Each structure stands twice: as structure tokens, then as C-alpha cells.
Amino acid sequence: MVLASAGTAQAYIGPGAGFAVMGSFLAMFAAIFSAVVALFTWPIRYVIRAIKHRHAFARAKIKRCVILGLDGLDPNLAEKFLAEGKLPNFARLKEKGCFKRLATTVPSMSPVAWSSFQTGSNPGKHNIFDFLTRDTRTYMPKLSSVDIRGPRRNISIGKFQIPLGKADIRLLRKGKPFWKT
């Protein structure tokens, strides 16, 4: 009875709804347009990349080198499991490539060992001795391999800080990585 006697309803829709719909439409249109352009220009970009980089590895003595380093893996266990046939994929890698034990660093910790591997220098040269070091001003712990500072300018809205810019990230490891020499 109530449904049969219902009349027309009037409602006001403010301009904000139109802006929201239009903004969403423009974002979707831009995304779809970018995807279509990327799809159609892919063959051209592929050819340009092939022409630019065709001589990059022509004079290389070794065509490909993959270093598989497993952090914290005991080489005695790896050799035992290889001999028992429990690591068939590693066995194939060992047959086609090589398997070598690496000596560790002093102190034998991951950031020290990987920094020494990357730079080819000892901890005294690359200055990484642990995961953490101390801040000389406050004696509070801080990361030893990277210094991360927030952006220089922020907007404060109540208890929230909105950064205006990017964070300043500075690597503290001294020495040059082997891939940059």
C-alpha cells in the first residue's frame, strides 16, 4: 500500500559529486591511455634498446655470472645435503658452475661480510662492523650502513607531519663496490 502511493522524490546533488566523478574518470582515462601508448610503442622501444645495447657485452670474457650467496648457511650442512642428494637444484648448479667456500670476516656478521664482499676490502676500510653503531652525540644506537634523514621541510597539521620532499638517504659504507670499478 505504501509503495503504491509513493510520489516522486526531489533531491539536490551538489557540484562536489560531479567533481568527484570527473576526477575519477580523468584518472582512469589517463591510466588506460598510458597503457595503450606503452603497448603500441613497445616494439619501437624494444628495437631501440636492442640497437643501443648490442655491443655492450660483445667483448666480455664471461657472458654471464650469477653469484648465489646464502646468508647464514653452514657450508658443512650444504656439502652433507649435496652428498645425500637432498639438494638436487644446488647439485645442478654445482655441476654447471662451481661451489666454493668463502672465508668469513671478523666479526662474522652479515653486514660486515656482505660489505666486504661488495667492496673487496676489510671492515677497517669500509667501516661496517655491525648492524648498529652509536650516535656520537647522543650515544643512541643507529644503523651502521645507512643514514636516513627526513625531508628538510614539513607541514604540521595537528599531530601529523606531511613531508614536503623526499628523505635524504646517505650510504655510510666506504669503499667502492666491485660492480663500479
Helices and strands as residue ranges (DSSP letters): H 15-52, H 75-83, H 88-96, H 110-119, H 123-126, E 132-134, E 141-143, E 146-149, E 154-157, E 160-163, E 168-171, G 178-180
